[in-house]
């Protein structure tokens, strides 16, 4: 019974580590992204929120627009660095935005 429990725990750990690797995998898209969408103007819900602009996401067949949203910074004076499509490895690769 102890061996079975250890096997189940090892399998669970492997699945979790594989899902983490898959989450960080980058897809190379051979078709360049369309130009950015028109400027989105939305009033801030409350003071202190930061506008995180929208972006084009690749859904496996085409680019789909993901609208921007207001986000509360994780710490004081944090700055949002927007994501960007960059040409590398023979195609376009999305680099996610992040708080700096």
Jmol script that loads the backbone (N, CA, C; Angstrom):
load data "model"
ATOM      1  N   UNK A   1       0.813  -1.188   0.000  1.00  0.00           N
ATOM      2  CA  UNK A   1       0.000   0.000   0.000  1.00  0.00           C
ATOM      3  C   UNK A   1       0.862   1.259   0.000  1.00  0.00           C
ATOM      4  N   UNK A   2       1.964   1.232   0.711  1.00  0.00           N
ATOM      5  CA  UNK A   2       2.873   2.370   0.762  1.00  0.00           C
ATOM      6  C   UNK A   2       3.475   2.638  -0.617  1.00  0.00           C
ATOM      7  N   UNK A   3       3.781   1.578  -1.362  1.00  0.00           N
ATOM      8  CA  UNK A   3       4.342   1.732  -2.705  1.00  0.00           C
ATOM      9  C   UNK A   3       3.314   2.408  -3.617  1.00  0.00           C
ATOM     10  N   UNK A   4       2.065   1.998  -3.478  1.00  0.00           N
ATOM     11  CA  UNK A   4       1.001   2.596  -4.304  1.00  0.00           C
ATOM     12  C   UNK A   4       0.862   4.089  -4.018  1.00  0.00           C
ATOM     13  N   UNK A   5       0.919   4.448  -2.748  1.00  0.00           N
ATOM     14  CA  UNK A   5       0.818   5.858  -2.353  1.00  0.00           C
ATOM     15  C   UNK A   5       1.991   6.660  -2.923  1.00  0.00           C
ATOM     16  N   UNK A   6       3.199   6.101  -2.831  1.00  0.00           N
ATOM     17  CA  UNK A   6       4.380   6.776  -3.374  1.00  0.00           C
ATOM     18  C   UNK A   6       4.280   6.942  -4.886  1.00  0.00           C
ATOM     19  N   UNK A   7       3.773   5.909  -5.559  1.00  0.00           N
ATOM     20  CA  UNK A   7       3.602   5.972  -7.008  1.00  0.00           C
ATOM     21  C   UNK A   7       2.599   7.061  -7.391  1.00  0.00           C
ATOM     22  N   UNK A   8       1.501   7.140  -6.646  1.00  0.00           N
ATOM     23  CA  UNK A   8       0.497   8.172  -6.919  1.00  0.00           C
ATOM     24  C   UNK A   8       1.068   9.566  -6.694  1.00  0.00           C
ATOM     25  N   UNK A   9       1.849   9.745  -5.642  1.00  0.00           N
ATOM     26  CA  UNK A   9       2.459  11.047  -5.359  1.00  0.00           C
ATOM     27  C   UNK A   9       3.466  11.413  -6.440  1.00  0.00           C
ATOM     28  N   UNK A  10       4.257  10.459  -6.897  1.00  0.00           N
ATOM     29  CA  UNK A  10       5.238  10.715  -7.949  1.00  0.00           C
ATOM     30  C   UNK A  10       4.543  11.083  -9.252  1.00  0.00           C
ATOM     31  N   UNK A  11       3.440  10.390  -9.560  1.00  0.00           N
ATOM     32  CA  UNK A  11       2.681  10.688 -10.776  1.00  0.00           C
ATOM     33  C   UNK A  11       2.096  12.095 -10.700  1.00  0.00           C
ATOM     34  N   UNK A  12       1.539  12.456  -9.549  1.00  0.00           N
ATOM     35  CA  UNK A  12       0.974  13.796  -9.377  1.00  0.00           C
ATOM     36  C   UNK A  12       2.054  14.861  -9.537  1.00  0.00           C
ATOM     37  N   UNK A  13       3.221  14.639  -8.947  1.00  0.00           N
ATOM     38  CA  UNK A  13       4.316  15.600  -9.065  1.00  0.00           C
ATOM     39  C   UNK A  13       4.757  15.755 -10.513  1.00  0.00           C
ATOM     40  N   UNK A  14       4.811  14.659 -11.250  1.00  0.00           N
ATOM     41  CA  UNK A  14       5.196  14.712 -12.658  1.00  0.00           C
ATOM     42  C   UNK A  14       4.182  15.491 -13.469  1.00  0.00           C
ATOM     43  N   UNK A  15       2.899  15.250 -13.234  1.00  0.00           N
ATOM     44  CA  UNK A  15       1.858  15.972 -13.976  1.00  0.00           C
ATOM     45  C   UNK A  15       1.896  17.471 -13.676  1.00  0.00           C
ATOM     46  N   UNK A  16       2.117  17.827 -12.424  1.00  0.00           N
ATOM     47  CA  UNK A  16       2.205  19.250 -12.063  1.00  0.00           C
ATOM     48  C   UNK A  16       3.402  19.900 -12.742  1.00  0.00           C
ATOM     49  N   UNK A  17       4.552  19.223 -12.748  1.00  0.00           N
ATOM     50  CA  UNK A  17       5.740  19.811 -13.380  1.00  0.00           C
ATOM     51  C   UNK A  17       5.559  19.922 -14.884  1.00  0.00           C
ATOM     52  N   UNK A  18       4.894  18.952 -15.510  1.00  0.00           N
ATOM     53  CA  UNK A  18       4.652  19.034 -16.954  1.00  0.00           C
ATOM     54  C   UNK A  18       3.698  20.166 -17.290  1.00  0.00           C
ATOM     55  N   UNK A  19       2.682  20.386 -16.457  1.00  0.00           N
ATOM     56  CA  UNK A  19       1.746  21.477 -16.732  1.00  0.00           C
ATOM     57  C   UNK A  19       2.440  22.824 -16.579  1.00  0.00           C
ATOM     58  N   UNK A  20       3.387  22.932 -15.641  1.00  0.00           N
ATOM     59  CA  UNK A  20       4.133  24.179 -15.487  1.00  0.00           C
ATOM     60  C   UNK A  20       5.002  24.441 -16.706  1.00  0.00           C
ATOM     61  N   UNK A  21       5.629  23.389 -17.246  1.00  0.00           N
ATOM     62  CA  UNK A  21       6.455  23.541 -18.445  1.00  0.00           C
ATOM     63  C   UNK A  21       5.584  23.945 -19.626  1.00  0.00           C
ATOM     64  N   UNK A  22       4.420  23.328 -19.765  1.00  0.00           N
ATOM     65  CA  UNK A  22       3.520  23.662 -20.869  1.00  0.00           C
ATOM     66  C   UNK A  22       3.034  25.093 -20.759  1.00  0.00           C
ATOM     67  N   UNK A  23       2.822  25.586 -19.543  1.00  0.00           N
ATOM     68  CA  UNK A  23       2.354  26.961 -19.367  1.00  0.00           C
ATOM     69  C   UNK A  23       3.405  27.967 -19.825  1.00  0.00           C
ATOM     70  N   UNK A  24       4.679  27.622 -19.730  1.00  0.00           N
ATOM     71  CA  UNK A  24       5.749  28.525 -20.117  1.00  0.00           C
ATOM     72  C   UNK A  24       6.197  28.320 -21.562  1.00  0.00           C
ATOM     73  N   UNK A  25       5.652  27.336 -22.251  1.00  0.00           N
ATOM     74  CA  UNK A  25       6.057  27.067 -23.628  1.00  0.00           C
ATOM     75  C   UNK A  25       5.697  28.243 -24.523  1.00  0.00           C
ATOM     76  N   UNK A  26       6.536  28.540 -25.484  1.00  0.00           N
ATOM     77  CA  UNK A  26       6.290  29.623 -26.414  1.00  0.00           C
ATOM     78  C   UNK A  26       5.929  29.044 -27.770  1.00  0.00           C
ATOM     79  N   UNK A  27       4.940  29.631 -28.379  1.00  0.00           N
ATOM     80  CA  UNK A  27       4.496  29.218 -29.700  1.00  0.00           C
ATOM     81  C   UNK A  27       5.084  30.184 -30.714  1.00  0.00           C
ATOM     82  N   UNK A  28       5.670  29.653 -31.766  1.00  0.00           N
ATOM     83  CA  UNK A  28       6.196  30.484 -32.846  1.00  0.00           C
ATOM     84  C   UNK A  28       5.137  30.524 -33.936  1.00  0.00           C
ATOM     85  N   UNK A  29       4.672  31.734 -34.262  1.00  0.00           N
ATOM     86  CA  UNK A  29       3.617  31.927 -35.251  1.00  0.00           C
ATOM     87  C   UNK A  29       4.255  32.479 -36.519  1.00  0.00           C
ATOM     88  N   UNK A  30       4.006  31.862 -37.638  1.00  0.00           N
ATOM     89  CA  UNK A  30       4.620  32.271 -38.905  1.00  0.00           C
ATOM     90  C   UNK A  30       3.940  33.486 -39.526  1.00  0.00           C
ATOM     91  N   UNK A  31       2.737  33.820 -39.077  1.00  0.00           N
ATOM     92  CA  UNK A  31       1.999  34.973 -39.599  1.00  0.00           C
ATOM     93  C   UNK A  31       2.137  36.110 -38.594  1.00  0.00           C
ATOM     94  N   UNK A  32       2.561  37.285 -39.044  1.00  0.00           N
ATOM     95  CA  UNK A  32       2.733  38.429 -38.145  1.00  0.00           C
ATOM     96  C   UNK A  32       1.412  38.915 -37.581  1.00  0.00           C
ATOM     97  N   UNK A  33       1.438  39.509 -36.387  1.00  0.00           N
ATOM     98  CA  UNK A  33       0.209  40.002 -35.779  1.00  0.00           C
ATOM     99  C   UNK A  33      -0.323  41.225 -36.515  1.00  0.00           C
ATOM    100  N   UNK A  34      -1.644  41.446 -36.452  1.00  0.00           N
ATOM    101  CA  UNK A  34      -2.198  42.650 -37.056  1.00  0.00           C
ATOM    102  C   UNK A  34      -1.772  43.882 -36.269  1.00  0.00           C
ATOM    103  N   UNK A  35      -1.986  45.073 -36.825  1.00  0.00           N
ATOM    104  CA  UNK A  35      -1.637  46.280 -36.067  1.00  0.00           C
ATOM    105  C   UNK A  35      -2.488  46.359 -34.807  1.00  0.00           C
ATOM    106  N   UNK A  36      -2.014  47.094 -33.801  1.00  0.00           N
ATOM    107  CA  UNK A  36      -2.786  47.222 -32.567  1.00  0.00           C
ATOM    108  C   UNK A  36      -4.187  47.769 -32.857  1.00  0.00           C
ATOM    109  N   UNK A  37      -5.114  47.392 -32.012  1.00  0.00           N
ATOM    110  CA  UNK A  37      -6.488  47.873 -32.146  1.00  0.00           C
ATOM    111  C   UNK A  37      -6.537  49.362 -31.788  1.00  0.00           C
ATOM    112  N   UNK A  38      -7.635  50.014 -32.099  1.00  0.00           N
ATOM    113  CA  UNK A  38      -7.761  51.425 -31.720  1.00  0.00           C
ATOM    114  C   UNK A  38      -7.549  51.605 -30.215  1.00  0.00           C
ATOM    115  N   UNK A  39      -7.198  52.797 -29.834  1.00  0.00           N
ATOM    116  CA  UNK A  39      -6.947  53.110 -28.424  1.00  0.00           C
ATOM    117  C   UNK A  39      -8.220  52.857 -27.613  1.00  0.00           C
ATOM    118  N   UNK A  40      -8.072  52.122 -26.532  1.00  0.00           N
ATOM    119  CA  UNK A  40      -9.197  51.844 -25.651  1.00  0.00           C
ATOM    120  C   UNK A  40      -9.207  52.893 -24.540  1.00  0.00           C
ATOM    121  N   UNK A  41     -10.297  53.617 -24.416  1.00  0.00           N
ATOM    122  CA  UNK A  41     -10.394  54.644 -23.385  1.00  0.00           C
ATOM    123  C   UNK A  41     -11.509  54.238 -22.422  1.00  0.00           C
ATOM    124  N   UNK A  42     -11.102  53.928 -21.209  1.00  0.00           N
ATOM    125  CA  UNK A  42     -12.054  53.505 -20.190  1.00  0.00           C
ATOM    126  C   UNK A  42     -11.648  54.203 -18.895  1.00  0.00           C
ATOM    127  N   UNK A  43     -12.584  54.842 -18.210  1.00  0.00           N
ATOM    128  CA  UNK A  43     -12.203  55.515 -16.959  1.00  0.00           C
ATOM    129  C   UNK A  43     -11.790  54.509 -15.883  1.00  0.00           C
ATOM    130  N   UNK A  44     -10.844  54.895 -15.061  1.00  0.00           N
ATOM    131  CA  UNK A  44     -10.355  54.018 -13.990  1.00  0.00           C
ATOM    132  C   UNK A  44     -11.472  53.761 -12.985  1.00  0.00           C
ATOM    133  N   UNK A  45     -11.595  52.519 -12.503  1.00  0.00           N
ATOM    134  CA  UNK A  45     -12.652  52.217 -11.539  1.00  0.00           C
ATOM    135  C   UNK A  45     -12.436  52.891 -10.189  1.00  0.00           C
ATOM    136  N   UNK A  46     -11.165  53.013  -9.792  1.00  0.00           N
ATOM    137  CA  UNK A  46     -10.800  53.671  -8.537  1.00  0.00           C
ATOM    138  C   UNK A  46      -9.380  54.203  -8.670  1.00  0.00           C
ATOM    139  N   UNK A  47      -9.021  55.183  -7.860  1.00  0.00           N
ATOM    140  CA  UNK A  47      -7.647  55.680  -7.895  1.00  0.00           C
ATOM    141  C   UNK A  47      -6.653  54.565  -7.571  1.00  0.00           C
ATOM    142  N   UNK A  48      -5.486  54.606  -8.224  1.00  0.00           N
ATOM    143  CA  UNK A  48      -4.432  53.629  -7.967  1.00  0.00           C
ATOM    144  C   UNK A  48      -4.403  52.482  -8.962  1.00  0.00           C
ATOM    145  N   UNK A  49      -5.460  52.302  -9.741  1.00  0.00           N
ATOM    146  CA  UNK A  49      -5.478  51.233 -10.738  1.00  0.00           C
ATOM    147  C   UNK A  49      -4.693  51.658 -11.974  1.00  0.00           C
ATOM    148  N   UNK A  50      -4.117  50.687 -12.671  1.00  0.00           N
ATOM    149  CA  UNK A  50      -3.287  50.939 -13.849  1.00  0.00           C
ATOM    150  C   UNK A  50      -3.927  50.244 -15.048  1.00  0.00           C
ATOM    151  N   UNK A  51      -3.960  50.938 -16.189  1.00  0.00           N
ATOM    152  CA  UNK A  51      -4.503  50.350 -17.407  1.00  0.00           C
ATOM    153  C   UNK A  51      -3.496  49.387 -18.012  1.00  0.00           C
ATOM    154  N   UNK A  52      -3.900  48.136 -18.205  1.00  0.00           N
ATOM    155  CA  UNK A  52      -3.092  47.122 -18.876  1.00  0.00           C
ATOM    156  C   UNK A  52      -3.700  46.984 -20.266  1.00  0.00           C
ATOM    157  N   UNK A  53      -2.987  47.439 -21.319  1.00  0.00           N
ATOM    158  CA  UNK A  53      -3.582  47.460 -22.655  1.00  0.00           C
ATOM    159  C   UNK A  53      -3.879  46.074 -23.214  1.00  0.00           C
ATOM    160  N   UNK A  54      -4.801  46.040 -24.176  1.00  0.00           N
ATOM    161  CA  UNK A  54      -5.163  44.800 -24.839  1.00  0.00           C
ATOM    162  C   UNK A  54      -4.057  44.352 -25.792  1.00  0.00           C
ATOM    163  N   UNK A  55      -4.210  43.155 -26.327  1.00  0.00           N
ATOM    164  CA  UNK A  55      -3.197  42.595 -27.231  1.00  0.00           C
ATOM    165  C   UNK A  55      -3.842  41.541 -28.125  1.00  0.00           C
ATOM    166  N   UNK A  56      -3.144  41.190 -29.191  1.00  0.00           N
ATOM    167  CA  UNK A  56      -3.604  40.116 -30.074  1.00  0.00           C
ATOM    168  C   UNK A  56      -3.027  38.791 -29.582  1.00  0.00           C
ATOM    169  N   UNK A  57      -3.906  37.827 -29.340  1.00  0.00           N
ATOM    170  CA  UNK A  57      -3.520  36.493 -28.896  1.00  0.00           C
ATOM    171  C   UNK A  57      -3.704  35.529 -30.064  1.00  0.00           C
ATOM    172  N   UNK A  58      -2.784  34.598 -30.228  1.00  0.00           N
ATOM    173  CA  UNK A  58      -2.886  33.578 -31.270  1.00  0.00           C
ATOM    174  C   UNK A  58      -3.700  32.421 -30.702  1.00  0.00           C
ATOM    175  N   UNK A  59      -4.795  32.020 -31.374  1.00  0.00           N
ATOM    176  CA  UNK A  59      -5.631  30.929 -30.855  1.00  0.00           C
ATOM    177  C   UNK A  59      -5.363  29.591 -31.543  1.00  0.00           C
ATOM    178  N   UNK A  60      -4.292  29.525 -32.327  1.00  0.00           N
ATOM    179  CA  UNK A  60      -3.955  28.298 -33.038  1.00  0.00           C
ATOM    180  C   UNK A  60      -4.282  28.365 -34.516  1.00  0.00           C
ATOM    181  N   UNK A  61      -5.180  29.291 -34.889  1.00  0.00           N
ATOM    182  CA  UNK A  61      -5.555  29.464 -36.297  1.00  0.00           C
ATOM    183  C   UNK A  61      -5.522  30.916 -36.740  1.00  0.00           C
ATOM    184  N   UNK A  62      -5.745  31.828 -35.786  1.00  0.00           N
ATOM    185  CA  UNK A  62      -5.801  33.242 -36.136  1.00  0.00           C
ATOM    186  C   UNK A  62      -5.545  34.088 -34.892  1.00  0.00           C
ATOM    187  N   UNK A  63      -5.343  35.382 -35.103  1.00  0.00           N
ATOM    188  CA  UNK A  63      -5.176  36.304 -33.993  1.00  0.00           C
ATOM    189  C   UNK A  63      -6.547  36.740 -33.483  1.00  0.00           C
ATOM    190  N   UNK A  64      -6.677  36.807 -32.179  1.00  0.00           N
ATOM    191  CA  UNK A  64      -7.912  37.229 -31.526  1.00  0.00           C
ATOM    192  C   UNK A  64      -7.565  38.377 -30.582  1.00  0.00           C
ATOM    193  N   UNK A  65      -8.371  39.441 -30.600  1.00  0.00           N
ATOM    194  CA  UNK A  65      -8.104  40.587 -29.738  1.00  0.00           C
ATOM    195  C   UNK A  65      -8.553  40.291 -28.309  1.00  0.00           C
ATOM    196  N   UNK A  66      -7.647  40.540 -27.354  1.00  0.00           N
ATOM    197  CA  UNK A  66      -7.955  40.429 -25.926  1.00  0.00           C
ATOM    198  C   UNK A  66      -8.012  41.862 -25.403  1.00  0.00           C
ATOM    199  N   UNK A  67      -9.183  42.327 -24.955  1.00  0.00           N
ATOM    200  CA  UNK A  67      -9.299  43.724 -24.520  1.00  0.00           C
ATOM    201  C   UNK A  67      -8.477  44.015 -23.272  1.00  0.00           C
ATOM    202  N   UNK A  68      -8.100  45.274 -23.138  1.00  0.00           N
ATOM    203  CA  UNK A  68      -7.352  45.705 -21.964  1.00  0.00           C
ATOM    204  C   UNK A  68      -8.248  45.753 -20.736  1.00  0.00           C
ATOM    205  N   UNK A  69      -7.611  45.953 -19.588  1.00  0.00           N
ATOM    206  CA  UNK A  69      -8.359  46.012 -18.331  1.00  0.00           C
ATOM    207  C   UNK A  69      -7.548  46.775 -17.298  1.00  0.00           C
ATOM    208  N   UNK A  70      -8.235  47.325 -16.320  1.00  0.00           N
ATOM    209  CA  UNK A  70      -7.540  47.962 -15.209  1.00  0.00           C
ATOM    210  C   UNK A  70      -7.113  46.898 -14.214  1.00  0.00           C
ATOM    211  N   UNK A  71      -5.908  47.025 -13.716  1.00  0.00           N
ATOM    212  CA  UNK A  71      -5.371  46.099 -12.716  1.00  0.00           C
ATOM    213  C   UNK A  71      -4.782  46.917 -11.569  1.00  0.00           C
ATOM    214  N   UNK A  72      -4.846  46.357 -10.388  1.00  0.00           N
ATOM    215  CA  UNK A  72      -4.231  47.012  -9.242  1.00  0.00           C
ATOM    216  C   UNK A  72      -2.807  46.514  -9.119  1.00  0.00           C
ATOM    217  N   UNK A  73      -1.830  47.410  -9.042  1.00  0.00           N
ATOM    218  CA  UNK A  73      -0.421  46.988  -8.961  1.00  0.00           C
ATOM    219  C   UNK A  73      -0.168  46.106  -7.737  1.00  0.00           C
ATOM    220  N   UNK A  74       0.753  45.152  -7.858  1.00  0.00           N
ATOM    221  CA  UNK A  74       1.033  44.241  -6.748  1.00  0.00           C
ATOM    222  C   UNK A  74       1.805  44.888  -5.604  1.00  0.00           C
ATOM    223  N   UNK A  75       2.407  46.047  -5.865  1.00  0.00           N
ATOM    224  CA  UNK A  75       3.176  46.743  -4.831  1.00  0.00           C
ATOM    225  C   UNK A  75       3.255  48.224  -5.219  1.00  0.00           C
ATOM    226  N   UNK A  76       3.551  49.093  -4.255  1.00  0.00           N
ATOM    227  CA  UNK A  76       3.659  50.520  -4.568  1.00  0.00           C
ATOM    228  C   UNK A  76       4.729  50.800  -5.633  1.00  0.00           C
ATOM    229  N   UNK A  77       4.462  51.732  -6.489  1.00  0.00           N
ATOM    230  CA  UNK A  77       5.373  52.187  -7.557  1.00  0.00           C
ATOM    231  C   UNK A  77       5.671  51.119  -8.607  1.00  0.00           C
ATOM    232  N   UNK A  78       4.909  50.045  -8.639  1.00  0.00           N
ATOM    233  CA  UNK A  78       5.100  49.029  -9.687  1.00  0.00           C
ATOM    234  C   UNK A  78       4.652  49.626 -11.020  1.00  0.00           C
ATOM    235  N   UNK A  79       5.351  49.272 -12.085  1.00  0.00           N
ATOM    236  CA  UNK A  79       5.059  49.769 -13.428  1.00  0.00           C
ATOM    237  C   UNK A  79       4.739  48.577 -14.326  1.00  0.00           C
ATOM    238  N   UNK A  80       3.666  48.686 -15.115  1.00  0.00           N
ATOM    239  CA  UNK A  80       3.297  47.623 -16.043  1.00  0.00           C
ATOM    240  C   UNK A  80       4.122  47.738 -17.316  1.00  0.00           C
ATOM    241  N   UNK A  81       4.808  46.677 -17.690  1.00  0.00           N
ATOM    242  CA  UNK A  81       5.553  46.606 -18.945  1.00  0.00           C
ATOM    243  C   UNK A  81       4.696  45.765 -19.892  1.00  0.00           C
ATOM    244  N   UNK A  82       4.140  46.376 -20.954  1.00  0.00           N
ATOM    245  CA  UNK A  82       3.226  45.634 -21.832  1.00  0.00           C
ATOM    246  C   UNK A  82       3.913  44.483 -22.557  1.00  0.00           C
ATOM    247  N   UNK A  83       3.125  43.466 -22.854  1.00  0.00           N
ATOM    248  CA  UNK A  83       3.613  42.350 -23.648  1.00  0.00           C
ATOM    249  C   UNK A  83       3.848  42.797 -25.089  1.00  0.00           C
ATOM    250  N   UNK A  84       4.568  41.987 -25.842  1.00  0.00           N
ATOM    251  CA  UNK A  84       4.861  42.361 -27.235  1.00  0.00           C
ATOM    252  C   UNK A  84       5.145  41.114 -28.056  1.00  0.00           C
ATOM    253  N   UNK A  85       4.757  41.182 -29.329  1.00  0.00           N
ATOM    254  CA  UNK A  85       5.143  40.152 -30.289  1.00  0.00           C
ATOM    255  C   UNK A  85       6.524  40.523 -30.802  1.00  0.00           C
ATOM    256  N   UNK A  86       7.465  39.584 -30.782  1.00  0.00           N
ATOM    257  CA  UNK A  86       8.815  39.827 -31.289  1.00  0.00           C
ATOM    258  C   UNK A  86       9.144  38.781 -32.345  1.00  0.00           C
ATOM    259  N   UNK A  87       9.844  39.220 -33.372  1.00  0.00           N
ATOM    260  CA  UNK A  87      10.248  38.289 -34.420  1.00  0.00           C
ATOM    261  C   UNK A  87      11.507  37.576 -33.962  1.00  0.00           C
ATOM    262  N   UNK A  88      11.418  36.257 -33.832  1.00  0.00           N
ATOM    263  CA  UNK A  88      12.570  35.434 -33.445  1.00  0.00           C
ATOM    264  C   UNK A  88      12.294  33.990 -33.836  1.00  0.00           C
ATOM    265  N   UNK A  89      13.346  33.225 -34.008  1.00  0.00           N
ATOM    266  CA  UNK A  89      13.267  31.800 -34.366  1.00  0.00           C
ATOM    267  C   UNK A  89      12.410  31.569 -35.621  1.00  0.00           C
ATOM    268  N   UNK A  90      12.483  32.490 -36.567  1.00  0.00           N
ATOM    269  CA  UNK A  90      11.782  32.313 -37.829  1.00  0.00           C
ATOM    270  C   UNK A  90      10.297  32.613 -37.778  1.00  0.00           C
ATOM    271  N   UNK A  91       9.846  33.257 -36.721  1.00  0.00           N
ATOM    272  CA  UNK A  91       8.424  33.585 -36.608  1.00  0.00           C
ATOM    273  C   UNK A  91       8.208  34.619 -35.519  1.00  0.00           C
ATOM    274  N   UNK A  92       6.965  34.809 -35.150  1.00  0.00           N
ATOM    275  CA  UNK A  92       6.593  35.795 -34.140  1.00  0.00           C
ATOM    276  C   UNK A  92       6.285  35.076 -32.833  1.00  0.00           C
ATOM    277  N   UNK A  93       6.886  35.562 -31.742  1.00  0.00           N
ATOM    278  CA  UNK A  93       6.741  34.945 -30.423  1.00  0.00           C
ATOM    279  C   UNK A  93       6.193  35.995 -29.468  1.00  0.00           C
ATOM    280  N   UNK A  94       5.149  35.616 -28.705  1.00  0.00           N
ATOM    281  CA  UNK A  94       4.544  36.534 -27.739  1.00  0.00           C
ATOM    282  C   UNK A  94       5.322  36.498 -26.430  1.00  0.00           C
ATOM    283  N   UNK A  95       5.689  37.680 -25.945  1.00  0.00           N
ATOM    284  CA  UNK A  95       6.321  37.832 -24.643  1.00  0.00           C
ATOM    285  C   UNK A  95       5.320  38.544 -23.734  1.00  0.00           C
ATOM    286  N   UNK A  96       4.867  37.856 -22.698  1.00  0.00           N
ATOM    287  CA  UNK A  96       3.832  38.397 -21.827  1.00  0.00           C
ATOM    288  C   UNK A  96       4.272  39.669 -21.124  1.00  0.00           C
ATOM    289  N   UNK A  97       3.290  40.511 -20.803  1.00  0.00           N
ATOM    290  CA  UNK A  97       3.547  41.700 -20.007  1.00  0.00           C
ATOM    291  C   UNK A  97       3.815  41.305 -18.561  1.00  0.00           C
ATOM    292  N   UNK A  98       4.413  42.223 -17.814  1.00  0.00           N
ATOM    293  CA  UNK A  98       4.756  41.918 -16.424  1.00  0.00           C
ATOM    294  C   UNK A  98       4.873  43.201 -15.628  1.00  0.00           C
ATOM    295  N   UNK A  99       4.800  43.069 -14.303  1.00  0.00           N
ATOM    296  CA  UNK A  99       4.998  44.205 -13.403  1.00  0.00           C
ATOM    297  C   UNK A  99       6.485  44.333 -13.095  1.00  0.00           C
ATOM    298  N   UNK A 100       6.985  45.552 -13.195  1.00  0.00           N
ATOM    299  CA  UNK A 100       8.392  45.808 -12.874  1.00  0.00           C
ATOM    300  C   UNK A 100       8.435  46.727 -11.687  1.00  0.00           C
TER     301      UNK A 100
END
end "model"
wireframe off; spacefill off
backbone 0.3
color backbone group
